[in-house]
Amino acid sequence: MSGTKCTRLTGALMRQVLESVDSVLFDCDGVIWRGDQAIPGAAEVINLLKKNGKKVFFVTNNSSKTRKLYADKMSLLGFNVTEDDVFGTAYCCAMYLRTVCKLQGKVYLLGSNAMKQELEAVGIQQTGVGPDPITGKPADWANVSLDPEVKAVVVGFDEHFSYMKLNRAMQYLNQGCLFVGTNRDTRLPLEGGKAVPGTGCLLQAVEAAAQRQAQTVGKPNQFMFDCVASQFGVERERCLMVGDRLDTDILLGSNCGLKTLLTLTGVNTVADAQEHLKSGRPERQGMVPDYYVDSIADLLPALRE
C-alpha cells in the first residue's frame, strides 16, 4: 500500500507512535481476548502500558455486562484493570441519558440486567427487562398498558426480545419518547467463524416499527470517546484507538481525530482496509487505520525496552 495509511507498525516506528501518545483505548473481543481466553501477550501489553505511565481504557459495544463484570473478567485473565477503566455501552448509555438528554422520567428498556444496573446506578429507573409474553387478541395490542412515567425507549442486547416488546416500544415512541440505542452492530462474532444476530438487528426492527431513527451511543459515535475524555482529560492528538473492526473501532478513532491501530486477531483484515482505501470514497476512508499489527502482542518488544 502507498501513502501513510495502514502501515505495519514495527521497529522504530512503533516506538515513535507509543512515545507520541499518553492514552490508549482498546476494544475487547478480538483484541485482548477471544471468548474466555486472553490473546497471548495481551495482559502483559496492558500492564506494561500502565507501568510506563500510559492511561489505558476499554471501549466495547457489548451491553450485556456492567463495568464491574468486565473488570472482574479482566482481572481473572491477568489484566491490571479497575472498573473505572471500562466503558461499555450499558454504562455510556446511562451517562448519555443523564448528562446529554438530562432525562426526567423512566426508561422502557429492551436490554439486559447489566443495563438495568447501570441505569439505576445513575438514578434512572426502568421497566421492561425480562420476558414480555403475548396476551389478549391482536385488536388489543395497540392499546397495551404503558407506564406514564416512561420518557425514553432504550434498545440494547435483549435475549428476551419479542413481538410484544417490539409493539410496546413502538407505542411508547408513538407518544414522543426519546429513542436511544446502544449500537448498530448487526452480528456478534463467535469462535470458529460463527456469529449470532447483534443489537443492530433489534434496533432496526424497532426503528422500522416506529418509523423513527434512534440516536446511538456506541462506536463509532463520538460520545463513546467523549465519555472517556470528559472524565479523564484524554487529549485527542495524544490518544491511540486499538481495535479489530474497521466500521466501529477504527471509524470511532477517525471520527474523533485519534491515531488508529488495527489488530488482525478479530474481524477485519488488511485486505478489507485496502478495499476501503482504494475505493476513493470519502465515507470509507475513515475505516482505514493508520497502522496495523498481527496482534497487540507485537507491541511487547518496544514496551519491554
Contacts in CASP RR format, 6 or more apart in sequence:
PFRMAT RR
TARGET T0000
AUTHOR 0000-0000-0000
METHOD contacts of the structure
MODEL  1
MSGTKCTRLTGALMRQVLESVDSVLFDCDGVIWRGDQAIPGAAEVINLLK
KNGKKVFFVTNNSSKTRKLYADKMSLLGFNVTEDDVFGTAYCCAMYLRTV
CKLQGKVYLLGSNAMKQELEAVGIQQTGVGPDPITGKPADWANVSLDPEV
KAVVVGFDEHFSYMKLNRAMQYLNQGCLFVGTNRDTRLPLEGGKAVPGTG
CLLQAVEAAAQRQAQTVGKPNQFMFDCVASQFGVERERCLMVGDRLDTDI
LLGSNCGLKTLLTLTGVNTVADAQEHLKSGRPERQGMVPDYYVDSIADLL
PALRE
1 7 0 8 1.000
1 274 0 8 1.000
1 277 0 8 1.000
4 290 0 8 1.000
5 273 0 8 1.000
5 277 0 8 1.000
5 288 0 8 1.000
5 289 0 8 1.000
5 290 0 8 1.000
6 262 0 8 1.000
6 270 0 8 1.000
6 273 0 8 1.000
6 274 0 8 1.000
6 277 0 8 1.000
6 288 0 8 1.000
6 289 0 8 1.000
6 290 0 8 1.000
6 291 0 8 1.000
6 292 0 8 1.000
7 13 0 8 1.000
7 290 0 8 1.000
7 291 0 8 1.000
7 292 0 8 1.000
8 291 0 8 1.000
8 292 0 8 1.000
8 293 0 8 1.000
9 17 0 8 1.000
9 261 0 8 1.000
9 291 0 8 1.000
9 292 0 8 1.000
9 293 0 8 1.000
9 298 0 8 1.000
9 299 0 8 1.000
10 293 0 8 1.000
10 298 0 8 1.000
11 301 0 8 1.000
11 302 0 8 1.000
13 291 0 8 1.000
14 298 0 8 1.000
14 299 0 8 1.000
14 301 0 8 1.000
14 302 0 8 1.000
15 302 0 8 1.000
15 305 0 8 1.000
17 240 0 8 1.000
17 259 0 8 1.000
17 261 0 8 1.000
17 291 0 8 1.000
18 299 0 8 1.000
18 302 0 8 1.000
18 303 0 8 1.000
20 238 0 8 1.000
20 259 0 8 1.000
21 54 0 8 1.000
21 238 0 8 1.000
21 239 0 8 1.000
21 240 0 8 1.000
21 259 0 8 1.000
22 54 0 8 1.000
22 55 0 8 1.000
22 234 0 8 1.000
22 235 0 8 1.000
22 238 0 8 1.000
22 239 0 8 1.000
23 54 0 8 1.000
23 55 0 8 1.000
23 56 0 8 1.000
23 57 0 8 1.000
23 232 0 8 1.000
23 234 0 8 1.000
23 235 0 8 1.000
23 238 0 8 1.000
23 239 0 8 1.000
23 240 0 8 1.000
24 49 0 8 1.000
24 54 0 8 1.000
24 55 0 8 1.000
24 56 0 8 1.000
24 57 0 8 1.000
24 239 0 8 1.000
24 240 0 8 1.000
24 241 0 8 1.000
24 242 0 8 1.000
25 57 0 8 1.000
25 58 0 8 1.000
25 59 0 8 1.000
25 225 0 8 1.000
25 228 0 8 1.000
25 239 0 8 1.000
25 240 0 8 1.000
25 241 0 8 1.000
25 242 0 8 1.000
25 253 0 8 1.000
25 258 0 8 1.000
26 32 0 8 1.000
26 46 0 8 1.000
26 56 0 8 1.000
26 57 0 8 1.000
26 58 0 8 1.000
26 59 0 8 1.000
26 242 0 8 1.000
26 243 0 8 1.000
26 296 0 8 1.000
27 58 0 8 1.000
27 59 0 8 1.000
27 60 0 8 1.000
27 219 0 8 1.000
27 242 0 8 1.000
27 243 0 8 1.000
27 244 0 8 1.000
27 245 0 8 1.000
27 248 0 8 1.000
27 249 0 8 1.000
28 58 0 8 1.000
28 60 0 8 1.000
28 62 0 8 1.000
28 70 0 8 1.000
29 35 0 8 1.000
29 60 0 8 1.000
29 62 0 8 1.000
29 189 0 8 1.000
29 244 0 8 1.000
29 266 0 8 1.000
30 39 0 8 1.000
30 189 0 8 1.000
30 243 0 8 1.000
30 244 0 8 1.000
30 263 0 8 1.000
30 265 0 8 1.000
30 266 0 8 1.000
30 267 0 8 1.000
31 39 0 8 1.000
31 42 0 8 1.000
31 242 0 8 1.000
31 243 0 8 1.000
31 244 0 8 1.000
31 249 0 8 1.000
31 263 0 8 1.000
31 265 0 8 1.000
31 266 0 8 1.000
31 296 0 8 1.000
32 38 0 8 1.000
32 39 0 8 1.000
32 42 0 8 1.000
32 43 0 8 1.000
32 46 0 8 1.000
32 58 0 8 1.000
32 74 0 8 1.000
32 79 0 8 1.000
32 296 0 8 1.000
33 39 0 8 1.000
33 42 0 8 1.000
33 77 0 8 1.000
34 191 0 8 1.000
34 265 0 8 1.000
34 266 0 8 1.000
35 191 0 8 1.000
38 77 0 8 1.000
38 78 0 8 1.000
38 79 0 8 1.000
39 265 0 8 1.000
39 295 0 8 1.000
39 296 0 8 1.000
39 297 0 8 1.000
40 295 0 8 1.000
40 297 0 8 1.000
41 295 0 8 1.000
41 296 0 8 1.000
41 297 0 8 1.000
41 300 0 8 1.000
42 79 0 8 1.000
42 295 0 8 1.000
42 296 0 8 1.000
42 297 0 8 1.000
43 77 0 8 1.000
43 78 0 8 1.000
43 79 0 8 1.000
43 80 0 8 1.000
44 297 0 8 1.000
44 300 0 8 1.000
44 303 0 8 1.000
45 296 0 8 1.000
45 297 0 8 1.000
45 299 0 8 1.000
45 300 0 8 1.000
45 303 0 8 1.000
46 56 0 8 1.000
46 79 0 8 1.000
46 80 0 8 1.000
46 81 0 8 1.000
47 78 0 8 1.000
47 79 0 8 1.000
47 80 0 8 1.000
48 300 0 8 1.000
48 303 0 8 1.000
48 304 0 8 1.000
49 56 0 8 1.000
49 303 0 8 1.000
50 56 0 8 1.000
50 80 0 8 1.000
52 303 0 8 1.000
55 232 0 8 1.000
55 234 0 8 1.000
56 81 0 8 1.000
56 85 0 8 1.000
57 85 0 8 1.000
57 86 0 8 1.000
57 87 0 8 1.000
57 228 0 8 1.000
57 232 0 8 1.000
57 234 0 8 1.000
58 70 0 8 1.000
58 74 0 8 1.000
58 81 0 8 1.000
58 85 0 8 1.000
58 86 0 8 1.000
58 87 0 8 1.000
58 88 0 8 1.000
59 87 0 8 1.000
59 88 0 8 1.000
59 219 0 8 1.000
59 224 0 8 1.000
59 225 0 8 1.000
59 228 0 8 1.000
59 252 0 8 1.000
60 70 0 8 1.000
60 86 0 8 1.000
60 87 0 8 1.000
60 88 0 8 1.000
60 89 0 8 1.000
61 88 0 8 1.000
61 89 0 8 1.000
61 182 0 8 1.000
61 183 0 8 1.000
61 185 0 8 1.000
61 199 0 8 1.000
61 218 0 8 1.000
61 219 0 8 1.000
61 248 0 8 1.000
62 88 0 8 1.000
62 89 0 8 1.000
62 157 0 8 1.000
63 88 0 8 1.000
63 89 0 8 1.000
63 90 0 8 1.000
63 93 0 8 1.000
63 111 0 8 1.000
63 112 0 8 1.000
63 114 0 8 1.000
63 115 0 8 1.000
63 156 0 8 1.000
63 157 0 8 1.000
63 182 0 8 1.000
63 183 0 8 1.000
63 199 0 8 1.000
64 90 0 8 1.000
64 112 0 8 1.000
64 114 0 8 1.000
64 157 0 8 1.000
65 73 0 8 1.000
65 88 0 8 1.000
65 90 0 8 1.000
65 114 0 8 1.000
66 90 0 8 1.000
66 91 0 8 1.000
66 114 0 8 1.000
66 117 0 8 1.000
66 118 0 8 1.000
67 83 0 8 1.000
67 84 0 8 1.000
67 86 0 8 1.000
67 87 0 8 1.000
67 88 0 8 1.000
67 90 0 8 1.000
67 91 0 8 1.000
67 118 0 8 1.000
68 83 0 8 1.000
69 114 0 8 1.000
70 83 0 8 1.000
70 86 0 8 1.000
70 88 0 8 1.000
71 81 0 8 1.000
71 82 0 8 1.000
71 83 0 8 1.000
71 85 0 8 1.000
71 86 0 8 1.000
74 81 0 8 1.000
74 86 0 8 1.000
75 81 0 8 1.000
84 231 0 8 1.000
87 224 0 8 1.000
87 227 0 8 1.000
87 228 0 8 1.000
89 156 0 8 1.000
89 182 0 8 1.000
89 183 0 8 1.000
89 217 0 8 1.000
89 218 0 8 1.000
89 224 0 8 1.000
90 112 0 8 1.000
90 114 0 8 1.000
90 115 0 8 1.000
90 117 0 8 1.000
90 118 0 8 1.000
90 182 0 8 1.000
91 118 0 8 1.000
91 227 0 8 1.000
92 182 0 8 1.000
92 217 0 8 1.000
92 218 0 8 1.000
92 223 0 8 1.000
92 224 0 8 1.000
92 227 0 8 1.000
93 115 0 8 1.000
93 118 0 8 1.000
93 119 0 8 1.000
93 154 0 8 1.000
93 156 0 8 1.000
93 180 0 8 1.000
93 181 0 8 1.000
93 182 0 8 1.000
93 217 0 8 1.000
94 115 0 8 1.000
94 118 0 8 1.000
94 119 0 8 1.000
94 121 0 8 1.000
94 122 0 8 1.000
94 124 0 8 1.000
95 122 0 8 1.000
95 227 0 8 1.000
96 180 0 8 1.000
96 215 0 8 1.000
96 217 0 8 1.000
96 223 0 8 1.000
96 227 0 8 1.000
97 103 0 8 1.000
97 107 0 8 1.000
97 119 0 8 1.000
97 122 0 8 1.000
97 124 0 8 1.000
97 152 0 8 1.000
97 154 0 8 1.000
97 178 0 8 1.000
97 180 0 8 1.000
98 122 0 8 1.000
98 123 0 8 1.000
98 124 0 8 1.000
100 223 0 8 1.000
101 152 0 8 1.000
101 178 0 8 1.000
101 180 0 8 1.000
103 124 0 8 1.000
103 151 0 8 1.000
103 152 0 8 1.000
103 178 0 8 1.000
104 151 0 8 1.000
105 124 0 8 1.000
105 125 0 8 1.000
105 149 0 8 1.000
105 150 0 8 1.000
105 151 0 8 1.000
105 152 0 8 1.000
106 124 0 8 1.000
106 125 0 8 1.000
106 126 0 8 1.000
106 127 0 8 1.000
106 147 0 8 1.000
106 149 0 8 1.000
106 150 0 8 1.000
106 151 0 8 1.000
106 152 0 8 1.000
107 119 0 8 1.000
107 124 0 8 1.000
107 125 0 8 1.000
107 126 0 8 1.000
107 127 0 8 1.000
107 150 0 8 1.000
107 151 0 8 1.000
107 152 0 8 1.000
107 153 0 8 1.000
107 154 0 8 1.000
108 126 0 8 1.000
108 127 0 8 1.000
108 128 0 8 1.000
108 147 0 8 1.000
108 150 0 8 1.000
108 152 0 8 1.000
108 153 0 8 1.000
108 154 0 8 1.000
108 168 0 8 1.000
108 169 0 8 1.000
108 172 0 8 1.000
108 177 0 8 1.000
109 115 0 8 1.000
109 116 0 8 1.000
109 119 0 8 1.000
109 126 0 8 1.000
109 127 0 8 1.000
109 128 0 8 1.000
109 129 0 8 1.000
109 154 0 8 1.000
109 156 0 8 1.000
110 128 0 8 1.000
110 153 0 8 1.000
110 154 0 8 1.000
110 155 0 8 1.000
110 156 0 8 1.000
110 158 0 8 1.000
110 161 0 8 1.000
110 165 0 8 1.000
110 169 0 8 1.000
110 202 0 8 1.000
110 206 0 8 1.000
111 129 0 8 1.000
111 154 0 8 1.000
111 155 0 8 1.000
111 156 0 8 1.000
111 157 0 8 1.000
111 158 0 8 1.000
112 129 0 8 1.000
112 156 0 8 1.000
112 157 0 8 1.000
112 158 0 8 1.000
112 159 0 8 1.000
113 129 0 8 1.000
115 126 0 8 1.000
115 129 0 8 1.000
115 154 0 8 1.000
115 156 0 8 1.000
115 182 0 8 1.000
116 126 0 8 1.000
116 129 0 8 1.000
119 125 0 8 1.000
119 126 0 8 1.000
119 154 0 8 1.000
120 126 0 8 1.000
125 149 0 8 1.000
126 154 0 8 1.000
127 147 0 8 1.000
127 150 0 8 1.000
128 165 0 8 1.000
128 168 0 8 1.000
129 160 0 8 1.000
130 158 0 8 1.000
130 160 0 8 1.000
131 160 0 8 1.000
131 162 0 8 1.000
132 160 0 8 1.000
132 162 0 8 1.000
132 164 0 8 1.000
132 165 0 8 1.000
132 168 0 8 1.000
133 162 0 8 1.000
133 164 0 8 1.000
134 162 0 8 1.000
134 163 0 8 1.000
134 164 0 8 1.000
135 164 0 8 1.000
141 164 0 8 1.000
141 167 0 8 1.000
142 167 0 8 1.000
142 171 0 8 1.000
144 164 0 8 1.000
144 167 0 8 1.000
144 168 0 8 1.000
144 171 0 8 1.000
146 168 0 8 1.000
146 171 0 8 1.000
146 172 0 8 1.000
146 175 0 8 1.000
150 172 0 8 1.000
150 177 0 8 1.000
151 177 0 8 1.000
151 178 0 8 1.000
152 177 0 8 1.000
152 178 0 8 1.000
152 179 0 8 1.000
152 180 0 8 1.000
153 169 0 8 1.000
153 172 0 8 1.000
153 173 0 8 1.000
153 177 0 8 1.000
153 178 0 8 1.000
153 179 0 8 1.000
153 180 0 8 1.000
153 206 0 8 1.000
154 180 0 8 1.000
154 181 0 8 1.000
154 182 0 8 1.000
155 169 0 8 1.000
155 180 0 8 1.000
155 181 0 8 1.000
155 182 0 8 1.000
155 199 0 8 1.000
155 202 0 8 1.000
155 203 0 8 1.000
155 206 0 8 1.000
155 214 0 8 1.000
156 181 0 8 1.000
156 182 0 8 1.000
156 183 0 8 1.000
156 199 0 8 1.000
156 202 0 8 1.000
156 203 0 8 1.000
157 182 0 8 1.000
157 198 0 8 1.000
157 199 0 8 1.000
157 202 0 8 1.000
158 165 0 8 1.000
158 202 0 8 1.000
161 202 0 8 1.000
161 205 0 8 1.000
166 205 0 8 1.000
166 206 0 8 1.000
166 209 0 8 1.000
167 209 0 8 1.000
169 206 0 8 1.000
169 209 0 8 1.000
169 210 0 8 1.000
170 206 0 8 1.000
170 209 0 8 1.000
170 210 0 8 1.000
173 179 0 8 1.000
173 206 0 8 1.000
173 210 0 8 1.000
173 212 0 8 1.000
174 210 0 8 1.000
178 215 0 8 1.000
179 206 0 8 1.000
179 210 0 8 1.000
179 212 0 8 1.000
179 213 0 8 1.000
179 214 0 8 1.000
179 215 0 8 1.000
180 214 0 8 1.000
180 215 0 8 1.000
180 216 0 8 1.000
180 217 0 8 1.000
181 199 0 8 1.000
181 203 0 8 1.000
181 214 0 8 1.000
181 215 0 8 1.000
181 216 0 8 1.000
181 217 0 8 1.000
182 199 0 8 1.000
182 216 0 8 1.000
182 217 0 8 1.000
182 218 0 8 1.000
183 199 0 8 1.000
183 200 0 8 1.000
183 203 0 8 1.000
183 216 0 8 1.000
183 217 0 8 1.000
183 218 0 8 1.000
183 219 0 8 1.000
183 248 0 8 1.000
184 199 0 8 1.000
184 200 0 8 1.000
184 203 0 8 1.000
184 204 0 8 1.000
184 216 0 8 1.000
185 198 0 8 1.000
185 199 0 8 1.000
185 200 0 8 1.000
185 248 0 8 1.000
186 197 0 8 1.000
186 198 0 8 1.000
186 200 0 8 1.000
186 201 0 8 1.000
186 204 0 8 1.000
187 195 0 8 1.000
187 196 0 8 1.000
187 197 0 8 1.000
187 198 0 8 1.000
188 195 0 8 1.000
188 196 0 8 1.000
188 197 0 8 1.000
188 198 0 8 1.000
189 195 0 8 1.000
189 266 0 8 1.000
189 267 0 8 1.000
190 196 0 8 1.000
203 214 0 8 1.000
203 216 0 8 1.000
206 214 0 8 1.000
207 213 0 8 1.000
207 214 0 8 1.000
217 223 0 8 1.000
217 224 0 8 1.000
218 224 0 8 1.000
218 248 0 8 1.000
219 248 0 8 1.000
219 249 0 8 1.000
219 251 0 8 1.000
219 252 0 8 1.000
220 247 0 8 1.000
220 248 0 8 1.000
220 249 0 8 1.000
220 251 0 8 1.000
220 252 0 8 1.000
220 253 0 8 1.000
220 254 0 8 1.000
220 255 0 8 1.000
221 252 0 8 1.000
221 255 0 8 1.000
222 252 0 8 1.000
222 255 0 8 1.000
222 256 0 8 1.000
224 252 0 8 1.000
225 234 0 8 1.000
225 236 0 8 1.000
225 252 0 8 1.000
225 253 0 8 1.000
225 255 0 8 1.000
225 256 0 8 1.000
225 258 0 8 1.000
228 234 0 8 1.000
229 235 0 8 1.000
229 236 0 8 1.000
236 256 0 8 1.000
236 257 0 8 1.000
236 258 0 8 1.000
237 257 0 8 1.000
239 256 0 8 1.000
239 258 0 8 1.000
239 259 0 8 1.000
240 258 0 8 1.000
240 259 0 8 1.000
240 260 0 8 1.000
240 261 0 8 1.000
241 249 0 8 1.000
241 250 0 8 1.000
241 252 0 8 1.000
241 253 0 8 1.000
241 256 0 8 1.000
241 258 0 8 1.000
241 259 0 8 1.000
241 260 0 8 1.000
241 261 0 8 1.000
242 249 0 8 1.000
242 260 0 8 1.000
242 261 0 8 1.000
242 263 0 8 1.000
242 296 0 8 1.000
243 249 0 8 1.000
243 250 0 8 1.000
243 261 0 8 1.000
243 262 0 8 1.000
243 263 0 8 1.000
244 262 0 8 1.000
244 263 0 8 1.000
244 264 0 8 1.000
244 265 0 8 1.000
244 266 0 8 1.000
244 267 0 8 1.000
244 268 0 8 1.000
245 266 0 8 1.000
245 267 0 8 1.000
245 268 0 8 1.000
246 262 0 8 1.000
246 267 0 8 1.000
246 268 0 8 1.000
246 272 0 8 1.000
246 273 0 8 1.000
246 276 0 8 1.000
246 287 0 8 1.000
246 288 0 8 1.000
246 289 0 8 1.000
247 287 0 8 1.000
249 260 0 8 1.000
249 262 0 8 1.000
250 260 0 8 1.000
250 262 0 8 1.000
250 273 0 8 1.000
250 286 0 8 1.000
250 287 0 8 1.000
250 288 0 8 1.000
250 289 0 8 1.000
251 286 0 8 1.000
251 287 0 8 1.000
252 258 0 8 1.000
253 259 0 8 1.000
253 260 0 8 1.000
254 260 0 8 1.000
254 285 0 8 1.000
254 286 0 8 1.000
254 287 0 8 1.000
254 288 0 8 1.000
255 286 0 8 1.000
259 290 0 8 1.000
259 291 0 8 1.000
260 289 0 8 1.000
260 290 0 8 1.000
260 291 0 8 1.000
261 289 0 8 1.000
261 290 0 8 1.000
261 291 0 8 1.000
261 292 0 8 1.000
261 293 0 8 1.000
262 268 0 8 1.000
262 270 0 8 1.000
262 273 0 8 1.000
262 289 0 8 1.000
262 291 0 8 1.000
262 292 0 8 1.000
262 293 0 8 1.000
263 292 0 8 1.000
263 293 0 8 1.000
263 294 0 8 1.000
263 295 0 8 1.000
263 296 0 8 1.000
264 270 0 8 1.000
264 292 0 8 1.000
264 293 0 8 1.000
264 294 0 8 1.000
264 295 0 8 1.000
265 294 0 8 1.000
265 295 0 8 1.000
265 296 0 8 1.000
270 292 0 8 1.000
273 287 0 8 1.000
273 288 0 8 1.000
273 289 0 8 1.000
273 292 0 8 1.000
276 284 0 8 1.000
276 285 0 8 1.000
276 286 0 8 1.000
276 287 0 8 1.000
276 288 0 8 1.000
277 284 0 8 1.000
277 285 0 8 1.000
277 288 0 8 1.000
293 299 0 8 1.000
END
